[in-house]
Amino acid sequence: MAADLSLRQDIEIQGDIIAGFKKDHMTLLLLQFSDATAARSWLEKITPKIATTQQVADFNAKFSQARKTSGGDDPAALKATWLGLSFTYQGLQFLTGQPDLLKAEAKTGDTLEAFIQGPGDPQRSIALGDTDDNDPKHWVFGSASKPTVHAVLTIASDTKNGLDGAVEEQKQAATQAGATLVSEEKGAALPGSKKGKEHFGFKDGVSEPGVEGFDEPDPDRSEIDGADQNKPPRTVRFSKEHPGTRLIPAGEFVIGKPLTPGHAPDTAAVRTVPAWMHNGSFQVVRRLEQDVPGWWAQVDVQLRRLKDLKAVPQDTERDWFAARLVGRWRDGSPVCKHPDQPAGAAAGSDNDFKYLGDPDDPDGLITPLFSHLRKTNPRAGLDAEGPVAEGFIDARRIIRRGAPYGQPFDPTSEDKLNGPDACRGLLFVCYQSDLVGQFEFIQANWINDPDFPPGRTDKPGPDPLVSGQLATVNDGRASWEGKNPAGDRQTTTLDFKPFVQTRGALYCFTPSITTLRRLAQNRLTGELVEEPKKPVVAQNLPVDAVLPLPDVDGRYWTFQQGTIGLIGLEGAAVGQLTTGEVTDRTGVLIKTVGPYAGWPALKGVTQIDTILPVFDEQRVNGKSAYWVFHTVGGNQVYRYITIGAAEPYTSQTAGTDQPLSRWGSFGGVTHVDAFLPVPDMRPAGDGSHWYWMFHNTPVGQRYRLISIGRSGNAHPDRLQRDDRQLSQWRSLQGVSRVDAFLPVLGKDDPSGGQHWYWVFHQDNFRVVMVNHGGNHQDDLLRGDRPTAVWCRHP
């Protein structure tokens, strides 16, 4: 029987909750509204742009497959920019005009009460460990002394350019709606070898839970869990892709879905949460500042204490000790399975352990009981009477979606942003259906509690990595369990100080797409008013290639991320896309033609890199010919195809894919990105056509000059000038890689003058000019705008 993966097709749950944006670049815009009517109008416009689970899951699956095909490298041609939106309680009050919203439903100790009060509430902040230096009075957002935050707009992108363009667009839209930007929180994956790690240097995000109905289960592995003797046992499945990762019921993260049997219904407000909150989730946002040199200095001090007391061998290295504070080595491999040294990338995602039988470690002799890994997810957890059923722990899981902020600490750098005084840390984001039973329970009952696991003569101590109460609870004492040189058990008390400070916190609600529409219409209950559909901007996606239809001016096929679209540009739209303002009259998506594989000529093609029309075979005998350059298994090849010159535009391919080595002008080229015809050399005096050919190299994109001739049925090509840098083009300043060129309709007269082109690069496009003849002087006519204006829906 096929596994139920229906959540992958969900169009109601926002995409970051279960599927996860998982982008290298992320910004949170914290907004405050001033006019409810204007805010609802803004919400109506932005709701169609909010990413759904289906959209994000489909993209992530393609991205993952392309990465596997390329041997682990991120696929350069697959990029997307996603939006997510959530509201604080004050934001919902403002949008709805209901000052008592949810107060009748909220009960003492439940998640609705926590949402209403927020993390800055004095009693809640104490329980969370936000005291002393972490006190809300020191926060940059989320406290009573700071401007009220109404909404959190999450913008995430694969590229910095894609992020910057989307952030600027959304800031302008919010400003036009009368909103104030309270704070702009920027997160990004650390560069180079630090990618995937947090600022202390350890791989992050390894222990994420799987979700039933979304993640494919391993057909050969399951176990029976009895978390509650009063309820029937649950069959627990495990992730097929991530061995050892338990699949958790979706209700732990999405309100209204079934919870685990061990989840307390009262804290989750199961019986009182209103229907309009279903398919939504509670979002926690925390800005956690990290003192990297201070933390590593503390590691050295505590290790020296252990050596002085002969609790560890004298040759023990700091990485060995630091790994035990975290529970994993820097590369992510778990200490419990690799106690002597890290095991490398293959073990860096290992979740297949419980501290019981792999090997048994009930007293923390291998992985300390106070380690970050055991404090945040004790797995086969221990209490005073023995193991706790993992079903109880399943009910405490959260899904994390954060990112580091600030530049890495580098004592050798002269840049202040890399220095010890620069701000850096973790932009912590998580989703759950129960703020009290999940996030707050982990923080108060596990991380901050020195007596967890309970019932021990020597209390384990709080989490030395992230606990906010190290200085005030138990004086930061933690019990190091080990053996002395004689082999006898020995407990050594260590003293930890906090080097992670809370600098902001919010509790938000991330509504379903339907509830976003309800909020925009101020109709949380009752029937929605169905408005006539308006043009909306699609996601900003890279344009792999654009082909004019052979028989209709102003009609184009766009090839984007595996999908072919049909675009129509009328006269006014051409002006808007070149020098005018972008309006809803710009590029209109007439229809989605379908996936690449829908064209017989593109069978087996998953990643198009560029398409070059065969210059002398256009509209000949009822068809036009093209060379299609595409990537297979990490290597670029090309094929010759034909497309009918009129509807139904039947396509076919001639022969098989060929290697680039068949092109004489391509010496040393491994990946072609784009071609631009030389305006006054089509044809040249000898009948050949000349092109600037742009191609990727290990040191960035370069371009060269080539010519293609005609000899019988062949097209001999020749290198006319070797590689040069993109900086030679004034019009391409700031562009790191060109993806496609397209002549502007009516602005590419072969007889002379100026030639205008749309230039697509990453998630943007610009308009450039190239002079006819001479040295082909070029210039920038219109700066970058997002590619989404090429894909507006009618």
Beta strands, then each sheet from edge to edge (+ up, - down):
strand 1: 25-32
strand 2: 81-87
strand 3: 151-157
strand 4: 180-188
strand 5: 210-211
strand 6: 217-225
strand 7: 234-239
strand 8: 247-248
strand 9: 281-290
strand 10: 382-383
strand 11: 386-387
strand 12: 399-400
strand 13: 403-405
strand 14: 425-432
strand 15: 477-483
strand 16: 489-495
strand 17: 500-510
strand 18: 545-548
strand 19: 555-560
strand 20: 563-568
strand 21: 588-595
strand 22: 608-613
strand 23: 623-632
strand 24: 635-644
strand 25: 651-659
strand 26: 672-677
strand 27: 689-697
strand 28: 700-708
strand 29: 717-725
strand 30: 740-743
strand 31: 754-761
strand 32: 764-771
strand 33: 778-786
sheet 1: 2+ 3- 1+ 4-
sheet 2: 5+ 8+
sheet 3: 6+ 7-
sheet 4: 12+ 14- 9+ 17-
sheet 5: 10+ 11-
sheet 6: 12+ 14- 13+
sheet 7: 15+ 16-
sheet 8: 18+ 19- 20+ 21-
sheet 9: 22+ 23- 24+ 25-
sheet 10: 26+ 27- 28+ 29-
sheet 11: 30+ 31- 32+ 33-
end
